[in-house]
């Protein structure tokens, strides 16, 4: 009798504790594309080559989708714009999912919301573009050292253009 009561109590406990497992929704799954190191290096080299063809000596940073630096190539010769500024431009383009020139225009409007007030790593000024697969931002590339952010941004875009056919 004691054995059957213990068995009955164990079965009842197991039944009661399993209700939550039946009622719970499965955990959500998030998937995303990843910018490979090989493509990041190729994009950085293409950006440097594009600027070098125009006579500009630049530094390049490629960041992942969260803005962490994946590739950093600092230019030869005088340091010019520091690697930290370049890293922050790549971070901004990655997390804001837009070119830094567009971000700068957006936050420069009077009364516009400026997320830079809450994230000190965001940087204004042209020179970085996001790397996208469709509408999904998988990284960003920035260039610094050309005479003007528009020229930096054109070199960064040349880096994206070099690898865009393999971003899928």
Helices and strands as residue ranges (DSSP letters): H 2-23, H 37-53, E 59-64, E 69-73, H 83-96, H 100-108, G 115-117, E 128-133, E 136-144, H 149-163, G 164-166
